[in-house]
Amino acid sequence: MRKGFYLILILLFPSILFMIFTLGEHHVVKMGSYGSYRIAENGDSIFKPVPNMVMMDQDGNSFSIDDLNGEPVLFDFFSMPCNEACMKKGVTLVNYLNDVSEQDKWNVVSVCLDNTVTLEELESLRKNHLPEMEKWRFAKVMDDDQLNAFLEYTFVNTQQLKSRSELPSKHFVLVDQQGIIREFFDSRVHKENKKLQDAIKLLLKEPHMTWKETKR
């Protein structure tokens, strides 16, 4: 009798976990945020989103960061020509994202730091990575000032890098539905794979969750 009870419990365990994580009534530790912030009257830290910038993707379509608001976005930055290290970083990103579901609810944007890159070069890179993921764009920024403001805020102000001259870096950058930086991931560290996957999944669930207080 007892063995039968344990067997049923084991079989039901995945369903129980699913219910816990989809009902949004459990308390989990909230992901951190990066960047400039102000303190609201209730004591909450209100973080500033990343600066907006207008980009053009491999198909010649213009879009901005503001256009992506409402969905998480993972940013990767690269330079041309895309050498062996650049391609290896791209392959790493493919592996990182392979097991993340609900791909219609989040975005990946690989941004070239050189706006002289051609659309043909961007399309070639897209085909070499993950073309079946429709929301993965390869893009260039239309305004150097906008790109510099984004890079300064994202990497230098957060002390991930000492200066923009260190770009492209090892990092992938995840921003949430409001454009706030939530995490950096090291493309050279294998264990970051699961961390990135879990972070995207958590951001998708975050609007439906309540958070437990953490001790400072």
SERO-4910 file (N, C-alpha, C, O; in steps of 0.05 Angstrom, whole numbers):
BEGIN
 pado doro    nc1    nc2    nc3   cac1   cac2   cac3    cc1    cc2    cc3    oc1    oc2    oc3
  Met    A     17    -24      0      0      0      0     17     25      0     13     44    -15
  Arg    A     38     25     18     56     48     20     71     52     -6     76     74    -15
  Lys    A     80     29    -18     95     31    -43     77     44    -65     87     59    -82
  Gly    A     52     37    -66     34     48    -86     30     78    -82     29     93   -101
  Phe    A     29     86    -56     26    115    -50     50    130    -60     47    152    -72
  Tyr    A     74    120    -55     99    134    -64    100    135    -94    110    154   -106
  Leu    A     91    113   -107     92    113   -137     74    134   -148     81    148   -167
  Ile    A     50    137   -137     31    157   -146     43    185   -141     40    203   -158
  Leu    A     56    189   -118     67    215   -111     89    222   -131     91    245   -140
  Ile    A    106    202   -138    128    207   -158    116    214   -185    126    233   -198
  Leu    A     95    200   -193     83    206   -219     70    234   -220     69    247   -241
  Leu    A     59    242   -198     45    268   -196     64    291   -192     56    314   -195
  Phe    A     89    286   -184    107    308   -176    111    329   -198    110    353   -192
  Pro    A    116    321   -224    118    341   -245     94    359   -248     96    383   -252
  Ser    A     70    347   -245     45    363   -247     43    382   -224     33    405   -227
  Ile    A     51    373   -200     50    391   -177     68    415   -180     61    438   -175
  Leu    A     92    410   -190    111    432   -196    100    451   -216    102    475   -213
  Phe    A     87    440   -237     76    457   -258     54    475   -246     53    499   -252
  Met    A     37    464   -229     16    480   -217     27    502   -200     17    525   -200
  Ile    A     48    496   -185     61    516   -167     71    539   -184     67    562   -176
  Phe    A     84    534   -206     97    555   -221     78    569   -240     86    590   -250
  Thr    A     55    558   -245     36    572   -263     14    587   -248      3    605   -260
  Leu    A      8    580   -224    -12    593   -209     -3    621   -200    -20    639   -196
  Gly    A     23    625   -197     33    652   -190     27    660   -161     28    683   -155
  Glu    A     21    640   -144     14    647   -117     36    639    -97     34    643    -73
  His    A     58    628   -107     80    621    -90     99    645    -88     96    664   -103
  His    A    117    645    -70    136    667    -66    164    658    -74    174    639    -63
  Val    A    176    672    -93    203    666   -101    220    691    -99    209    713    -97
  Val    A    246    687   -100    264    710    -99    265    723   -126    270    710   -146
  Lys    A    261    749   -126    261    764   -151    289    768   -162    308    771   -147
  Met    A    291    768   -189    316    773   -202    325    802   -196    308    819   -192
  Gly    A    351    806   -196    361    833   -191    358    851   -216    349    842   -237
  Ser    A    366    876   -213    365    895   -235    391    911   -235    405    913   -215
  Tyr    A    398    923   -258    422    938   -261    416    965   -274    396    968   -288
  Gly    A    433    985   -267    430   1011   -279    423   1033   -259    424   1028   -235
  Ser    A    417   1056   -269    410   1079   -252    382   1075   -241    365   1062   -253
  Tyr    A    378   1085   -217    352   1081   -204    346   1104   -185    364   1119   -177
  Arg    A    321   1107   -178    312   1126   -157    295   1110   -137    285   1089   -142
  Ile    A    293   1122   -113    278   1109    -92    250   1121    -91    247   1145    -88
  Ala    A    230   1105    -94    202   1114    -93    194   1119    -64    208   1112    -45
  Glu    A    171   1132    -60    161   1138    -33    157   1114    -16    160   1115      8
  Asn    A    150   1091    -29    146   1067    -13    171   1052     -8    171   1030      4
  Gly    A    194   1063    -17    220   1051    -12    230   1033    -34    252   1023    -33
  Asp    A    213   1028    -55    222   1011    -77    242   1025    -94    242   1050    -97
  Ser    A    260   1010   -106    280   1021   -125    268   1020   -153    260    999   -163
  Ile    A    266   1043   -166    254   1045   -193    278   1049   -212    290   1069   -213
  Phe    A    283   1028   -228    306   1028   -246    299   1041   -273    276   1039   -282
  Lys    A    319   1054   -284    316   1067   -310    320   1046   -332    339   1031   -330
  Pro    A    304   1046   -352    308   1027   -375    332   1035   -392    342   1058   -389
  Val    A    341   1017   -408    363   1023   -426    355   1045   -446    331   1047   -452
  Pro    A    374   1061   -455    367   1081   -475    356   1069   -501    364   1047   -509
  Asn    A    337   1082   -513    325   1072   -538    345   1076   -561    361   1094   -561
  Met    A    344   1058   -580    359   1061   -604    345   1048   -628    332   1028   -624
  Val    A    347   1060   -651    333   1050   -675    353   1033   -690    376   1040   -694
  Met    A    344   1010   -699    360    990   -712    347    982   -739    324    986   -743
  Met    A    363    969   -756    354    957   -780    362    928   -781    386    922   -777
  Asp    A    343    910   -785    350    882   -785    359    872   -812    361    887   -831
  Gln    A    365    846   -814    376    834   -838    357    836   -862    366    833   -885
  Asp    A    332    840   -857    312    843   -879    307    872   -887    290    877   -904
  Gly    A    321    891   -874    318    919   -880    295    932   -865    287    954   -871
  Asn    A    284    918   -845    262    929   -829    273    945   -805    291    935   -791
  Ser    A    263    969   -802    271    985   -779    255    979   -755    231    974   -757
  Phe    A    267    979   -731    253    975   -706    270    988   -684    294    993   -688
  Ser    A    258    992   -662    271   1004   -639    268    987   -614    251    969   -614
  Ile    A    283    993   -594    280    979   -568    252    984   -557    240    966   -546
  Asp    A    242   1009   -560    215   1015   -551    194    997   -564    174    990   -551
  Asp    A    199    989   -589    180    972   -603    179    944   -590    159    930   -593
  Leu    A    200    937   -576    201    910   -564    191    910   -535    190    888   -523
  Asn    A    183    933   -525    173    934   -498    149    915   -495    132    913   -513
  Gly    A    147    902   -472    126    883   -467    136    854   -469    122    836   -462
  Glu    A    161    851   -480    172    824   -482    202    825   -473    215    845   -479
  Pro    A    212    804   -460    241    804   -454    258    804   -479    249    793   -500
  Val    A    281    816   -478    300    817   -501    328    809   -491    338    820   -472
  Leu    A    340    791   -506    368    784   -500    385    796   -522    381    792   -546
  Phe    A    405    812   -513    423    826   -532    450    813   -533    461    804   -513
  Asp    A    461    811   -557    488    803   -562    501    823   -580    488    833   -599
  Phe    A    526    830   -575    540    850   -592    564    837   -605    579    822   -592
  Phe    A    568    843   -630    591    831   -645    602    852   -664    590    873   -669
  Ser    A    626    846   -674    638    864   -694    644    849   -719    644    824   -719
  Met    A    648    863   -741    655    850   -767    684    855   -773    695    876   -766
  Pro    A    698    836   -787    686    811   -794    682    793   -770    696    794   -750
  Cys    A    662    775   -772    656    757   -750    676    735   -750    673    715   -766
  Asn    A    697    737   -734    718    717   -734    710    692   -719    687    688   -712
  Glu    A    730    675   -714    725    649   -700    713    653   -673    694    639   -665
  Ala    A    723    672   -657    713    677   -631    684    687   -632    667    679   -615
  Cys    A    678    704   -652    651    714   -656    632    692   -662    610    690   -651
  Met    A    639    674   -681    622    652   -689    618    633   -666    597    622   -662
  Lys    A    639    628   -650    637    610   -627    617    621   -607    602    606   -595
  Lys    A    618    648   -603    599    660   -584    570    657   -595    552    652   -579
  Gly    A    567    659   -621    540    655   -633    530    627   -629    507    622   -623
  Val    A    548    607   -633    541    579   -630    534    574   -601    515    559   -595
  Thr    A    549    586   -582    543    584   -554    515    594   -548    500    581   -533
  Leu    A    507    616   -560    480    627   -556    459    609   -566    438    605   -553
  Val    A    464    596   -589    445    577   -600    440    554   -579    418    547   -574
  Asn    A    462    544   -568    460    523   -548    446    532   -523    430    517   -512
  Tyr    A    451    557   -515    438    567   -491    408    568   -495    392    563   -476
  Leu    A    399    576   -519    370    581   -523    355    557   -533    331    558   -536
  Asn    A    369    535   -538    357    512   -551    333    501   -535    314    492   -547
  Asp    A    334    502   -509    314    489   -492    294    509   -480    277    501   -464
  Val    A    295    534   -489    276    554   -478    251    554   -495    252    557   -519
  Ser    A    228    550   -482    203    548   -496    190    575   -500    202    596   -494
  Glu    A    166    575   -511    151    600   -516    167    621   -531    168    644   -523
  Gln    A    179    613   -553    197    630   -568    183    654   -581    196    672   -591
  Asp    A    156    653   -582    141    675   -593    137    697   -573    125    718   -579
  Lys    A    147    694   -548    142    713   -527    167    728   -518    165    744   -499
  Trp    A    190    724   -531    214    738   -524    231    741   -549    226    727   -569
  Asn    A    251    758   -547    267    766   -571    297    762   -566    306    764   -543
  Val    A    311    758   -588    340    759   -587    349    779   -609    340    777   -632
  Val    A    367    797   -602    377    816   -621    407    816   -620    419    823   -600
  Ser    A    420    807   -642    449    808   -644    456    834   -659    449    837   -683
  Val    A    470    852   -646    475    878   -656    504    881   -666    523    876   -650
  Cys    A    508    889   -691    535    894   -701    544    922   -692    529    941   -694
  Leu    A    568    923   -681    579    949   -671    588    967   -694    593    991   -689
  Asp    A    589    957   -718    597    973   -742    572    977   -759    563    957   -771
  Asn    A    563   1001   -762    539   1006   -778    543   1006   -808    525   1010   -823
  Thr    A    568   1000   -816    574    997   -845    569    969   -854    572    963   -878
  Val    A    562    951   -836    556    923   -843    533    923   -863    514    939   -860
  Thr    A    534    905   -883    513    904   -903    490    885   -893    494    868   -876
  Leu    A    467    888   -905    445    871   -899    451    842   -907    442    823   -894
  Glu    A    466    839   -929    473    812   -938    491    798   -917    488    774   -913
  Glu    A    509    813   -905    526    802   -884    509    794   -859    514    773   -847
  Leu    A    490    811   -852    473    804   -830    456    780   -835    453    763   -818
  Glu    A    445    778   -859    429    755   -867    446    729   -867    436    708   -859
  Ser    A    471    731   -876    488    708   -876    493    698   -847    493    674   -842
  Leu    A    497    717   -829    502    709   -801    476    697   -789    478    677   -774
  Arg    A    453    708   -796    428    697   -786    425    668   -795    417    650   -779
  Lys    A    431    662   -820    428    635   -831    447    616   -817    442    592   -815
  Asn    A    470    626   -808    490    609   -795    484    603   -766    498    588   -753
  His    A    462    616   -756    456    612   -728    430    597   -724    430    573   -724
  Leu    A    408    611   -721    383    597   -714    360    609   -730    342    622   -718
  Pro    A    359    606   -757    339    619   -773    310    611   -767    292    626   -772
  Glu    A    307    587   -755    279    578   -749    267    593   -725    243    592   -721
  Met    A    284    608   -710    273    625   -689    267    652   -701    286    668   -705
  Glu    A    242    658   -706    234    682   -721    240    708   -706    244    729   -719
  Lys    A    242    707   -680    247    731   -665    276    735   -658    283    750   -639
  Trp    A    294    723   -673    323    728   -670    330    746   -694    331    736   -717
  Arg    A    337    771   -688    345    789   -709    375    795   -708    387    795   -687
  Phe    A    387    798   -731    414    809   -734    411    837   -744    399    842   -765
  Ala    A    423    857   -730    416    884   -736    440    903   -734    461    896   -722
  Lys    A    437    926   -745    457    948   -742    442    972   -732    418    976   -738
  Val    A    456    990   -717    443   1014   -706    446   1036   -726    467   1040   -738
  Met    A    425   1052   -729    424   1073   -749    439   1098   -740    446   1115   -757
  Asp    A    442   1102   -714    454   1127   -704    476   1120   -684    471   1107   -664
  Asp    A    500   1128   -690    523   1122   -672    519   1133   -644    527   1121   -625
  Asp    A    507   1157   -642    503   1169   -615    485   1152   -599    489   1148   -575
  Gln    A    464   1141   -611    445   1123   -597    460   1098   -588    456   1088   -565
  Leu    A    476   1087   -605    491   1062   -598    510   1068   -575    511   1052   -556
  Asn    A    524   1090   -577    544   1096   -556    529   1101   -529    539   1092   -508
  Ala    A    506   1114   -529    491   1118   -505    482   1092   -493    483   1088   -468
  Phe    A    473   1074   -510    464   1047   -500    487   1032   -488    485   1021   -466
  Leu    A    510   1031   -502    533   1016   -492    544   1028   -467    552   1013   -448
  Glu    A    545   1054   -465    555   1068   -441    538   1061   -417    548   1055   -395
  Tyr    A    512   1063   -421    494   1057   -398    494   1027   -391    496   1021   -367
  Thr    A    494   1010   -411    491    981   -406    517    969   -394    515    952   -376
  Phe    A    540    976   -405    564    963   -397    582    979   -378    593    968   -360
  Val    A    585   1005   -383    603   1021   -367    590   1030   -341    602   1028   -320
  Asn    A    566   1041   -343    552   1050   -319    547   1027   -299    546   1032   -275
  Thr    A    543   1003   -309    539    980   -292    565    967   -283    564    948   -268
  Gln    A    587    978   -292    614    969   -285    620    940   -294    636    926   -283
  Gln    A    607    933   -316    614    907   -329    639    910   -345    655    891   -347
  Leu    A    644    934   -356    668    940   -371    678    968   -362    663    984   -352
  Lys    A    704    972   -366    716    998   -358    710   1019   -379    706   1042   -373
  Ser    A    708   1010   -405    702   1029   -426    690   1014   -450    692    990   -451
  Arg    A    679   1029   -468    667   1017   -492    688   1005   -510    681    988   -527
  Ser    A    713   1013   -507    734   1002   -524    738    972   -519    751    959   -535
  Glu    A    728    961   -497    730    933   -491    710    916   -506    710    891   -504
  Leu    A    691    929   -521    671    914   -536    682    906   -563    699    920   -574
  Pro    A    672    884   -574    652    866   -563    662    850   -539    686    844   -538
  Ser    A    645    844   -521    653    830   -496    642    802   -496    630    792   -515
  Lys    A    647    788   -474    638    760   -471    608    759   -463    597    737   -462
  His    A    596    782   -458    569    783   -446    546    780   -465    547    791   -488
  Phe    A    525    767   -456    498    770   -466    483    786   -445    488    784   -421
  Val    A    465    803   -454    451    821   -436    421    817   -438    410    817   -460
  Leu    A    408    812   -416    379    807   -416    364    831   -403    370    839   -381
  Val    A    346    842   -418    329    863   -408    300    853   -406    292    836   -422
  Asp    A    285    864   -388    258    854   -383    237    868   -401    244    883   -419
  Gln    A    212    863   -395    190    874   -411    189    905   -410    176    917   -427
  Gln    A    201    917   -390    202    946   -388    229    958   -398    233    982   -395
  Gly    A    246    941   -408    272    951   -418    293    954   -397    313    967   -401
  Ile    A    288    943   -373    307    945   -351    327    922   -352    319    899   -356
  Ile    A    352    927   -348    373    906   -348    369    888   -324    368    898   -301
  Arg    A    367    862   -329    362    844   -307    385    825   -302    388    815   -280
  Glu    A    401    819   -323    423    800   -318    443    801   -341    437    808   -364
  Phe    A    468    795   -335    490    791   -354    498    762   -353    499    749   -331
  Phe    A    505    750   -376    513    722   -377    540    720   -392    544    733   -412
  Asp    A    557    704   -380    584    700   -391    583    678   -412    578    655   -406
  Ser    A    589    685   -437    587    666   -459    609    644   -457    607    624   -471
  Arg    A    629    649   -440    651    629   -438    647    608   -417    662    589   -415
  Val    A    626    612   -400    622    594   -378    598    576   -383    575    585   -387
  His    A    603    550   -383    582    531   -391    558    532   -372    535    529   -381
  Lys    A    562    535   -346    540    535   -327    521    558   -331    499    558   -320
  Glu    A    530    579   -346    512    601   -351    489    593   -369    468    607   -371
  Asn    A    491    571   -383    470    560   -400    444    558   -386    424    570   -393
  Lys    A    444    543   -364    420    539   -348    410    565   -336    386    570   -333
  Lys    A    429    581   -327    422    607   -315    407    625   -334    387    637   -326
  Leu    A    416    626   -359    402    643   -379    375    632   -385    355    647   -386
  Gln    A    373    605   -389    347    593   -395    327    599   -372    304    607   -378
  Asp    A    336    595   -348    318    599   -325    310    629   -322    287    634   -315
  Ala    A    328    647   -329    322    676   -326    300    684   -346    282    699   -339
  Ile    A    302    674   -371    282    681   -391    255    669   -382    234    683   -383
  Lys    A    255    645   -373    230    632   -364    218    647   -340    193    651   -339
  Leu    A    235    656   -322    226    671   -299    214    698   -307    193    706   -296
  Leu    A    226    712   -326    215    738   -334    188    734   -347    171    752   -344
  Leu    A    184    712   -361    158    707   -373    136    703   -352    113    710   -356
  Lys    A    144    691   -329    125    686   -308    123    709   -288    104    711   -273
  Glu    A    143    727   -288    145    748   -268    120    765   -263    114    770   -240
  Pro    A    106    773   -284     82    789   -279     61    776   -263     43    789   -252
  His    A     62    749   -261     41    734   -247     51    724   -220     37    707   -207
  Met    A     74    733   -211     86    722   -187     85    743   -164     84    767   -168
  Thr    A     87    732   -140     91    749   -116    119    742   -106    128    719   -109
  Trp    A    132    761    -93    160    757    -85    163    757    -55    150    772    -41
  Lys    A    180    740    -46    186    740    -18    209    760    -12    225    765    -30
  Glu    A    209    771     11    229    790     18    256    777     21    258    754     32
  Thr    A    277    790     13    304    779     17    319    797     37    315    821     37
  Lys    A    335    785     54    350    800     73    373    814     60    387    801     44
  Arg    A    378    839     67    400    854     56    423    855     76    444    867     70
***
